[in-house]
C-alpha cells in the first residue's frame, strides 16, 4: 500500500510545534507502515464539506446580501462559477503545483522552492490506497481543493457590481495558477519550500488565503476604479438577512477550515476549534462596541463583519495559540479591521466594495503577526520552535507577510492589466446602471 505522511525534518520539525504547524502542508513522503485511521478520516470528510459550505452557500449569501438588489445574482453566480472552475483546475494541475515535493531539498533554492512540479498533475499517483497522514489522499486533496475554491471567491467582494463575468473567469483562472499555487507551495509545501524553511507559522491560511485574497482584491478595486456614483451615491446592502445568514454559515464552516487543518480528530483539532470560537466572539463584540461608540448604535452588519474579521485573524494561529491568546487576537482584529474598513477606507477613497482588503488582508496580517506572539508557551501557546524567541519569530512572520504582499500585488496587477488590454475588465456604464444581473446574465434576483 502506498502512502503519504507529514515529514518534519525541517526547522520546525525539531519540536512538537513543528508537527502541528506542518500538518496542513504535509510534505508528501513515503511511510513504510501506513495505517488508515477511520476516526481521522471521518473528521476530515466532515471538515471538507464544512469548508465547501463556507463558499456555497455561506460566502455567496454573505456577499449577495451586501450588494444592491440588481447585482445579487451576479455575486451568487461568480461564487458558484469559481467553485466549478477551481475544482477543475485543481484536479488538472493545481494540486501538483501546490503540493508536489519533487526536486525539493531543505535550505536549497531552486525552482521547486517557489512552485511544485507537474508530476502529480491529473492526480497522478492518487489511488484508493494512497494515504496522506492517516487519511486517504483523496480526502486530503479534496480538503485542500476547498481552500483553493474559497480564496479566489473572497476576492469577488472587492470588485463587486462592476467587473465583466468573462473577465472575472479569466482573472480567477490565471490568478489561481500564478499566485495561489506558488504561495500555497512556499508556505505548506514541505522541506525546501521558501517560507516553510524560514519557519513561517501559518496553520490554516493567514497568508495563503486571507492576505493573498485581500491584497488581490484591493489591486482589483484600484485597477477597475470606483463604482458609478461612489462615494456620493448611497449604496446600502439590499438584504442584511442574507448577510447575517451567510456570516453564520461562515462561522460554523470555519471549524472545518481551522480544526480540519489538524488533519486528525485529536487534541490539536479540539484546541483549534476552541480558539476559533473565542477569537470570533471577541472580534464580533469588539467591532460592535467600537461601532456603538463611534456611531451611537450597534449594527447587525457591524457585528457580522467583526465575526468574519475574528475568523480571519485566528486562522494562522489556530494550531498554536491558547484560549487567552485567541481572545487577544480577536480583540485586536476587531479594532484594527474596524478602523481600516471605515476611517482608512474613507481617508484614501478606494472602492473596496465589500471590505475584502479591510477584513481579509488586514485581519490576516494582524493574525499572522500575533501568531508569532501567542505561540509562545509563556503566553499559553503550544511553544515556539527550538532556538526561537517571540522577537525572532516576529521577524520570520514579517518576512512571510511581506513576500505575500509584494508578490500578490505585483502579479495581480499584471494579470488585470493584461486582461483589460485583451478583453476589457469593466462592464459599460449603461450595463452598470442596469445592474449585472440583467446585463451579464439576463436574469433578475427578484420579480418586480
C-alpha positions in Angstrom: 0.0 0.0 0.0 1.4 3.4 -1.0 1.1 6.3 1.5 2.0 9.9 2.1 2.5 11.4 5.5 3.9 14.5 7.2 7.7 14.9 7.1 9.2 17.1 9.8 12.9 17.2 9.3 12.9 21.0 8.6 13.5 23.8 11.1 10.0 23.3 12.6 10.3 19.5 12.7 12.5 19.5 15.8 9.7 20.2 18.1 6.1 19.1 18.7 5.0 22.6 17.5 6.7 21.9 14.2 4.5 18.9 13.6 1.3 20.8 14.5 2.2 23.6 12.1 3.3 21.3 9.3 0.1 19.3 9.2 -1.7 21.4 6.6 1.3 21.3 4.3 2.0 17.6 4.6 5.1 17.2 2.6 4.5 14.0 0.6 6.9 11.4 1.9 6.7 7.6 1.9 5.8 5.7 5.0 6.8 2.0 5.3 3.8 1.1 7.6 0.8 3.2 6.6 -2.3 3.0 8.7 -5.7 4.3 7.9 -7.5 6.0 10.8 -11.2 5.9 10.3 -11.9 8.5 13.0 -9.5 11.0 11.4 -11.0 10.2 8.0 -14.5 10.8 9.2 -13.5 14.1 10.7 -11.7 15.2 7.5 -14.7 14.2 5.4 -16.8 16.4 7.6 -14.3 19.3 7.6 -14.1 19.2 3.8 -17.8 19.5 3.5 -17.8 22.4 6.0 -15.2 24.3 4.1 -17.1 23.9 0.8 -20.2 25.0 2.7 -18.3 28.2 3.5 -18.3 29.3 -0.1 -21.6 27.9 -1.4 -23.8 28.9 0.2 -22.0 30.8 3.0 -19.8 33.4 1.3 -22.3 33.7 -1.6 -25.1 34.7 0.7 -22.8 37.0 2.8 -21.7 38.9 -0.3 -25.1 38.6 -2.1 -26.9 40.5 0.7 -24.3 43.3 0.8 -24.7 44.4 -2.8 -27.6 46.2 -4.4 -30.6 44.1 -5.5 -29.8 44.5 -9.2 -26.5 42.7 -8.6 -27.4 39.9 -6.2 -27.4 37.1 -8.8 -24.1 38.2 -10.3 -22.4 37.7 -6.9 -24.0 34.3 -6.4 -23.1 33.3 -10.0 -19.5 34.4 -9.5 -19.1 32.3 -6.3 -20.8 29.3 -8.0 -18.7 29.5 -11.2 -15.5 29.9 -9.2 -16.3 26.7 -7.3 -16.6 24.8 -10.6 -13.6 26.4 -12.2 -11.2 25.9 -9.3 -12.3 22.3 -8.9 -11.3 21.5 -12.5 -8.0 23.5 -12.4 -7.1 21.9 -9.0 -7.7 18.5 -10.5 -5.7 19.2 -13.7 -2.6 20.8 -12.2 -3.3 22.9 -9.1 -2.8 20.1 -6.6 0.5 19.2 -8.2 1.8 22.8 -8.3 0.9 23.3 -4.6 1.9 20.0 -3.1 4.4 18.2 -5.3 7.7 17.8 -3.5 9.7 16.7 -6.5 13.1 18.5 -6.6 12.7 20.0 -3.1 15.6 19.9 -0.6 15.8 21.7 2.7 17.7 25.0 2.5 18.3 24.6 -1.2 17.0 27.3 -3.5 15.7 26.2 -6.9 12.5 26.5 -8.9 10.7 24.0 -6.7 11.4 26.3 -3.7 8.7 28.5 -5.2 6.4 26.2 -7.1 5.7 22.5 -7.3 6.3 20.4 -10.4 3.7 18.7 -12.6 4.5 15.1 -11.6 1.2 15.0 -9.7 -0.9 16.6 -12.5 -4.2 15.0 -13.3 -3.9 13.4 -9.7 -1.2 11.1 -11.0 -0.3 8.5 -8.3 -3.5 9.1 -6.3 -5.4 5.9 -5.8 -7.9 4.4 -3.4 -5.0 3.2 -1.3 -2.7 6.2 -1.1 -2.7 8.0 2.2 -1.8 11.4 3.5 -1.0 11.1 7.2 -3.7 8.7 8.4 -6.4 9.6 5.9 -7.0 8.8 2.2 -5.0 11.1 -0.1 -8.3 11.7 -2.0 -9.8 13.3 1.1 -6.7 15.5 1.7 -6.7 16.6 -1.9 -10.4 17.5 -1.8 -9.9 19.3 1.6 -7.2 21.4 0.1 -9.3 21.9 -3.0 -11.9 23.7 -0.9 -9.2 26.2 0.2 -8.4 26.8 -3.4 -12.0 27.4 -4.1 -12.8 29.9 -1.3 -9.6 32.0 -1.7 -10.4 33.5 -5.2 -14.1 33.6 -4.2 -13.2 36.0 -1.4 -11.7 38.5 -4.0 -15.1 38.9 -5.6 -16.3 41.2 -2.9 -13.7 43.8 -3.7 -14.8 44.4 -7.3 -18.5 43.5 -6.9 -21.0 45.3 -9.1 -18.6 46.3 -11.9 -16.4 43.5 -13.5 -17.4 41.6 -16.6 -18.2 37.9 -15.9 -15.9 36.8 -18.7 -13.0 38.9 -17.3 -13.7 37.6 -13.8 -13.3 34.0 -15.1 -10.0 34.7 -16.9 -8.6 36.6 -13.9 -9.5 33.9 -11.4 -8.1 31.1 -13.5 -4.8 32.9 -14.1 -4.6 34.2 -10.6 -5.1 30.7 -9.1 -2.3 29.4 -11.3 0.4 32.0 -10.8 -0.5 33.4 -7.4 -2.4 31.0 -5.2 -0.5 27.8 -6.0 3.0 29.3 -5.5 2.1 30.9 -2.2 0.5 27.7 -1.0 3.6 25.7 -2.1 6.0 28.1 -0.4 4.1 28.0 2.9 2.8 24.5 3.0 4.9 22.5 0.5 7.3 21.0 3.0 11.1 20.9 3.3 12.6 23.1 0.6 9.6 25.4 0.4 10.7 29.0 0.8 8.5 30.1 3.7 8.4 26.6 5.2 12.2 26.6 5.5 12.0 30.1 7.1 9.7 28.7 9.7 6.7 30.8 8.9 3.7 29.8 11.1 0.5 29.6 9.1 -1.7 26.8 10.4 -4.7 27.2 8.2 -4.1 30.1 5.7 -3.5 33.6 7.1 -1.0 34.2 4.3 -2.1 31.6 1.8 -5.8 32.5 1.9 -6.6 35.8 3.5 -3.6 38.2 2.9 -3.4 36.7 -0.6 -7.1 37.3 -1.4 -7.3 40.7 0.4 -4.3 42.2 -1.4 -5.6 40.9 -4.8 -9.0 42.4 -4.0 -7.5 45.8 -3.3 -5.5 45.8 -6.5 -8.5 44.8 -8.5 -10.6 47.6 -6.9 -7.9 50.1 -7.8 -7.4 48.9 -11.4 -11.1 48.8 -12.1 -11.8 52.1 -10.4 -14.8 53.2 -8.3 -18.4 52.2 -8.9 -20.5 54.7 -10.7 -21.7 57.2 -8.1 -19.3 56.1 -5.4 -19.0 57.6 -2.8 -21.6 60.3 -3.2 -24.5 57.9 -4.0 -25.8 55.7 -1.2 -25.2 52.0 -1.9 -26.6 50.2 1.2 -26.8 46.4 1.4 -30.1 45.3 -0.1 -30.7 42.3 2.2 -28.9 42.1 5.5 -30.8 39.0 6.4 -28.9 37.1 3.7 -25.7 38.7 5.0 -26.2 37.5 8.6 -27.2 34.0 7.5 -24.1 33.9 5.3 -21.9 35.1 8.1 -23.4 32.5 10.4 -22.6 29.8 7.8 -19.1 31.1 7.6 -18.7 30.9 11.4 -19.9 27.3 11.5 -18.0 26.3 8.4 -14.8 27.8 9.7 -14.5 24.9 12.3 -13.8 22.7 9.3 -11.3 25.3 7.9 -9.3 25.6 11.2 -9.9 22.4 13.2 -9.8 20.4 10.0 -6.3 21.7 9.3 -5.1 19.4 12.1 -5.8 16.6 9.6 -6.8 14.4 12.5 -9.5 14.1 15.1 -7.2 14.8 18.0 -6.3 17.3 20.7 -4.9 19.7 18.2 -8.2 19.9 16.3 -10.0 20.3 19.6 -7.9 23.3 20.6 -8.2 24.8 17.1 -11.9 24.6 17.5 -11.9 26.3 20.9 -9.6 29.2 19.9 -11.6 29.7 16.7 -14.8 30.2 18.7 -13.2 32.5 21.3 -11.5 34.8 18.8 -14.6 35.1 16.6 -16.8 36.0 19.5 -14.2 38.5 20.8 -13.9 40.2 17.4 -17.6 40.4 16.9 -18.2 42.1 20.2 -15.2 44.4 19.8 -16.4 45.6 16.4 -20.0 46.0 17.8 -18.8 48.2 20.7 -16.4 50.2 18.6 -19.2 51.0 16.2 -21.6 51.7 19.0 -19.1 54.3 20.4 -18.3 55.8 17.0 -21.8 56.0 15.6 -24.2 55.8 18.5 -25.8 52.5 17.5 -24.6 48.9 17.0 -25.5 47.4 13.7 -26.1 43.8 12.6 -23.7 44.4 9.7 -21.0 45.5 12.1 -21.2 42.5 14.4 -21.4 40.1 11.4 -18.3 41.7 9.8 -16.5 41.7 13.1 -17.1 38.0 13.4 -15.5 37.4 10.0 -12.5 39.5 11.0 -12.0 37.3 14.0 -12.3 34.2 11.9 -9.7 35.5 9.6 -7.2 36.6 12.3 -7.3 33.3 14.2 -6.8 31.2 11.1 -2.9 31.3 11.1 -2.8 30.9 14.9 -5.4 28.2 15.3 -2.8 25.5 15.8 -0.5 27.3 18.2 -2.5 29.9 20.2 -4.1 29.2 23.6 -7.6 30.4 24.7 -6.5 33.7 26.1 -4.2 34.4 23.1 -7.1 33.8 20.9 -9.2 36.3 22.8 -6.4 38.9 22.4 -6.2 38.2 18.7 -9.9 38.6 18.3 -10.0 41.9 20.1 -7.0 43.2 18.1 -8.6 42.2 14.8 -11.9 43.7 15.7 -10.4 47.1 16.4 -7.9 47.2 13.6 -10.3 45.9 10.9 -13.0 48.3 12.0 -10.7 51.2 11.7 -9.3 50.1 8.3 -12.8 49.4 6.9 -14.2 52.7 8.0 -11.7 55.5 8.6 -8.8 54.3 6.5 -11.1 53.5 3.6 -12.7 56.9 3.7 -9.3 58.6 4.0 -7.8 57.0 0.9 -11.1 56.9 -1.1 -10.7 53.5 -2.7 -13.8 51.5 -3.5 -13.3 48.1 -2.0 -17.0 47.2 -2.4 -17.4 44.7 0.5 -14.2 45.4 2.5 -12.2 42.5 1.4 -8.9 44.3 2.0 -10.0 45.8 5.3 -11.2 42.5 6.7 -9.2 39.8 5.0 -5.8 41.4 4.2 -5.6 43.4 7.3 -7.1 40.7 9.5 -4.7 38.2 8.0 -1.8 40.5 8.7 -2.9 41.0 12.3 -3.4 37.3 12.8 -0.1 36.3 11.1 2.0 38.7 13.3 0.2 37.9 16.5 0.6 34.2 15.7 4.3 34.7 16.4 3.5 36.2 19.8 0.8 33.9 21.2 2.5 30.7 20.0 4.9 31.2 22.9 4.4 28.8 25.8 4.6 31.6 28.4 1.5 33.1 26.8 -0.4 29.9 26.8 0.6 28.8 23.3 2.0 25.5 22.0 5.6 26.7 22.2 8.0 28.1 19.7 10.5 26.0 17.7 13.8 25.3 19.4 16.0 28.4 19.5 13.2 30.8 18.6 12.0 33.8 20.6 9.0 35.9 20.1 11.1 38.6 18.6 12.8 36.2 16.1 9.5 34.6 15.2 8.0 38.0 14.5 10.8 38.7 12.1 10.0 35.4 10.3 6.3 36.2 10.3 7.0 39.6 8.9 9.1 38.2 6.1 6.3 35.9 5.2 3.7 38.7 5.2 6.0 40.9 3.1 6.6 38.3 0.4 2.9 37.6 0.1 2.0 41.3 0.0 4.5 42.1 -2.7 4.2 39.0 -4.9 0.4 39.0 -4.8 0.1 42.8 -5.5 2.6 42.8 -8.4 1.3 39.6 -10.1 -2.4 40.6 -9.6 -1.7 44.0 -11.2 0.0 42.4 -14.2 -2.8 39.9 -14.7 -5.5 42.5 -14.5 -3.8 44.9 -16.9 -3.2 42.1 -19.5 -6.9 41.0 -19.3 -8.0 44.7 -19.5 -5.9 45.1 -22.6 -7.2 41.9 -24.3 -10.9 41.9 -23.5 -11.6 44.7 -21.0 -12.3 44.3 -17.3 -15.3 46.5 -16.7 -18.9 46.5 -17.9 -20.1 49.5 -19.7 -21.6 52.4 -17.8 -25.1 51.6 -19.1 -24.7 47.9 -18.0 -23.5 49.0 -14.6 -26.5 51.3 -14.2 -28.9 48.5 -15.3 -27.2 46.0 -13.0 -25.1 43.0 -13.7 -28.0 40.5 -13.1 -29.6 41.6 -16.3 -26.7 42.9 -18.3 -24.4 39.9 -17.7 -26.9 37.1 -17.1 -30.2 38.2 -18.4 -31.9 37.3 -15.1 -33.4 39.1 -12.1 -32.9 38.2 -8.5 -36.4 39.4 -7.7 -39.6 39.7 -9.6 -40.5 43.4 -9.5 
